[in-house]
Amino acid sequence: MKKISAGALSRTIAAVMLAIATASIPAPVRADDPATDGHSVYDTVIYWGFDYSRARSSQYGIGADAGFVSALNGDISQTGWTVSGNIGGSRSVSGLSSTNSAYGSVLVGYQWHMPGYYIALNAGIDAVNNNEKPGGSKTDGSKLGAIVQYGFETKSVDAFYLQSYGSFSTAFTRLYGHAKVGYKTSDYKFGAEFTGYKDSGSAATYRVGGFFGDIPLGPVTMGVSAGLQLERGIGLSNGFYGLLEFSVPISIH
């Protein structure tokens, strides 16, 4: 049996979200600066998300995840070392075949904050457990591997906006890439997005859609994405996807 790529994509989205989660929060200010009016410096971002894809009643995927990114220098908006982690799960169904997946990763990375953009590189340990029915494929069972990630995002407001991030994991040889292109204002960002994913047990899955981000919900920031999901696997139909992403900056150091 070939791995159902819809569910694999759901769980991989979360694995790379932590590489760029810090780029979506406002630049913090220092409490000891007289101009800050007592605002705090944020050292950590907590994020979570929900993913859904559907082509027909017998082919769909759902996923949920949560994680964090924490700056070891105490200021998530500044250049320096980070530690991050995430956990999540997904379920994908195609006809009589189904896959329940659980995953988690722990990474150490370094981020560079420039006036107009942000770059992050991360590496760590990635664990995946797939329970496939029927079982016996090369992606059925548990796998521990190494993972590397990158993230890039422009930060200028009232200007062209570009974001890109991706990952490679040796756990079932998973490859993921994502890009957003659009416009960023002082309040929101919006535009078009493209995603590609492949693992050792499935043909490629692609997503083409639109996004609207930096939506304020009190201290929480929300992002919404939706569009077409294009399957290259034999017997799989094209469909649609929807993704909700949330993040909140906190101080724990």
C-alpha positions in Angstrom: 0.0 0.0 0.0 1.2 3.5 -0.8 1.2 6.1 2.0 -1.7 8.4 1.8 -0.1 11.8 1.1 -3.0 13.9 2.4 -2.4 12.9 6.0 1.4 13.0 5.6 1.2 16.6 4.4 -1.0 17.5 7.4 1.5 16.4 10.0 4.5 17.8 8.1 3.1 21.3 8.0 3.4 21.5 11.7 6.9 20.2 11.7 8.1 23.2 9.7 5.9 25.8 11.3 8.3 26.1 14.2 11.1 27.2 11.9 9.3 30.5 11.1 6.8 31.0 13.9 8.9 33.9 15.4 8.7 35.9 12.2 4.9 36.5 12.5 4.9 38.4 15.8 5.5 42.1 16.3 9.0 43.2 17.2 9.1 43.3 21.0 10.4 46.3 23.0 12.5 46.4 26.1 11.0 47.1 29.5 14.1 49.0 30.6 13.8 51.5 27.6 11.9 54.7 28.8 10.1 54.8 25.4 8.5 51.3 25.9 5.9 52.3 28.6 6.7 49.1 30.4 6.1 46.6 27.6 7.9 43.3 28.0 10.5 41.5 25.9 9.2 38.2 24.5 11.5 35.3 24.6 9.1 32.5 23.4 6.4 31.9 20.8 3.8 29.2 21.4 1.9 28.1 18.2 -0.8 25.6 17.2 -2.7 24.8 14.1 -5.4 22.8 12.4 -5.4 21.3 8.9 -8.2 19.8 6.8 -8.2 18.4 3.2 -11.0 16.7 1.3 -11.5 15.4 -2.2 -14.6 13.2 -1.7 -16.4 11.6 1.2 -14.0 8.6 1.0 -10.8 10.7 0.7 -9.9 13.3 3.4 -7.2 14.3 5.8 -7.2 16.1 9.2 -4.4 17.2 11.4 -3.6 19.2 14.6 -0.4 20.3 16.2 1.2 22.5 18.8 4.8 23.7 19.5 7.1 26.4 20.7 10.2 28.4 19.8 12.3 29.9 22.6 15.3 32.3 22.3 18.2 31.4 24.5 19.3 35.1 24.6 15.9 36.1 26.1 14.7 38.1 23.2 12.9 36.3 20.3 13.2 39.4 18.0 17.0 39.4 18.1 19.7 37.4 16.4 20.7 34.3 18.4 20.3 30.7 19.3 16.9 29.0 19.7 15.4 25.8 21.0 12.1 24.5 19.7 9.8 21.5 19.7 6.4 20.3 18.5 3.9 17.4 18.8 0.9 16.5 16.7 -1.2 14.0 14.9 -3.2 13.4 11.8 -5.6 11.0 10.2 -6.0 10.3 6.5 -8.5 8.2 4.7 -8.7 7.0 1.1 -11.4 4.4 0.3 -10.7 1.3 2.5 -7.2 2.6 3.4 -6.4 4.8 6.4 -3.4 6.1 8.3 -3.3 7.5 11.8 0.0 9.4 12.5 1.7 10.9 15.5 4.9 12.8 15.5 7.2 15.1 17.5 10.5 16.8 17.1 13.1 18.7 19.2 15.5 21.2 17.5 18.3 23.6 18.1 18.7 26.5 15.7 20.0 30.0 15.0 18.1 33.0 13.7 19.2 36.1 12.0 17.0 39.2 12.4 17.8 42.0 9.9 15.9 45.3 9.5 13.9 44.0 6.5 13.9 40.2 6.8 14.4 37.2 9.0 16.3 33.9 8.4 16.3 30.7 10.6 18.1 27.4 10.4 17.3 24.5 12.7 18.4 20.9 13.1 17.3 18.1 15.5 15.6 14.8 16.1 12.3 13.8 14.4 10.1 10.9 15.5 7.1 9.6 13.5 4.6 6.8 14.2 2.2 5.6 11.4 -0.5 3.1 12.0 -1.7 2.1 8.5 -4.6 -0.1 7.5 -3.9 -2.3 5.7 -0.3 -2.3 7.1 3.0 -3.5 5.9 4.2 -0.6 3.7 7.6 1.0 4.0 6.1 3.9 6.0 4.1 1.8 8.4 5.3 1.8 12.0 7.7 4.0 14.0 10.8 5.8 12.8 13.4 8.1 14.5 15.4 10.4 12.3 17.3 13.7 11.9 15.5 16.8 10.6 16.8 20.1 9.2 14.7 23.2 8.5 15.1 26.7 7.1 12.8 29.7 7.3 12.8 33.1 5.6 10.4 36.1 5.8 10.4 39.7 4.9 9.3 42.1 7.6 8.9 45.5 5.9 5.4 47.0 6.1 3.4 48.5 3.3 5.6 46.6 1.0 6.0 43.4 -1.1 5.9 40.3 1.2 7.8 37.0 0.7 8.0 34.0 3.0 9.6 30.6 2.4 10.3 27.6 4.6 11.0 24.0 4.3 12.4 20.8 5.8 14.0 17.5 5.2 13.7 14.5 7.5 15.4 11.1 7.3 12.3 9.6 9.1 10.6 8.1 6.1 12.6 10.5 3.9 10.2 13.4 4.1 10.7 16.5 2.0 8.6 19.7 2.3 8.7 23.2 0.8 6.4 26.2 1.1 6.3 29.8 -0.3 4.0 32.8 0.2 4.0 35.9 -2.1 1.9 38.9 -1.4 1.7 42.2 0.4 2.3 43.2 4.1 0.7 46.2 5.8 1.1 47.3 9.4 -1.9 45.2 10.3 -2.2 42.3 7.9 -0.5 40.2 5.3 -2.2 38.5 2.3 -1.4 36.9 -1.0 -0.9 33.6 -2.8 0.9 30.4 -1.5 2.3 27.2 -2.8 3.2 24.0 -1.0 4.9 20.8 -2.1 5.4 17.5 -0.1 6.7 14.0 -0.7 7.8 11.1 1.4 9.3 7.7 0.7 5.9 6.0 0.5 3.8 8.4 -1.6 3.7 10.4 -4.8 4.0 14.2 -4.5 1.2 16.4 -3.1 0.9 20.1 -4.1 -1.2 22.9 -2.7 -2.0 26.2 -4.5 -4.1 28.7 -2.7 -4.3 32.0 -0.8 -3.6 33.3 2.7 -4.6 36.0 5.0 -2.5 36.5 8.2 -1.6 38.6 11.2 -5.3 38.6 12.2 -5.4 39.9 15.9 -7.4 37.9 18.4 -6.4 39.7 21.6 -2.8 38.5 22.4 -3.2 35.7 19.8 -2.4 36.1 16.1 -4.3 34.0 13.6 -3.6 33.0 9.9 -5.9 31.4 7.4 -5.1 29.6 4.2 -7.3 27.7 1.7 -7.1 26.5 -1.9 -6.7 23.4 -4.1 -4.9 20.3 -3.1 -3.4 18.4 -6.1 -2.6 14.7 -5.7 -0.1 12.9 -7.9 -0.7 9.4 -6.3 -2.5 6.7 -8.3 -6.2 6.5 -7.3 -6.2 9.8 -5.4 -8.4 12.7 -6.5 -7.6 16.4 -6.3 -9.6 18.4 -3.8 -9.3 21.4 -1.4 -7.6 22.2 1.8 -8.0 24.7 4.7 -5.5 25.6 7.4 -5.7 27.7 10.6 -2.5 28.8 12.3 -2.3 30.6 15.7 0.6 32.0 17.7 1.2 34.0 20.8 4.4 35.5 22.2 5.2 35.0 26.0 8.0 35.6 28.4 9.2 32.6 30.4 12.9 33.3 31.0 
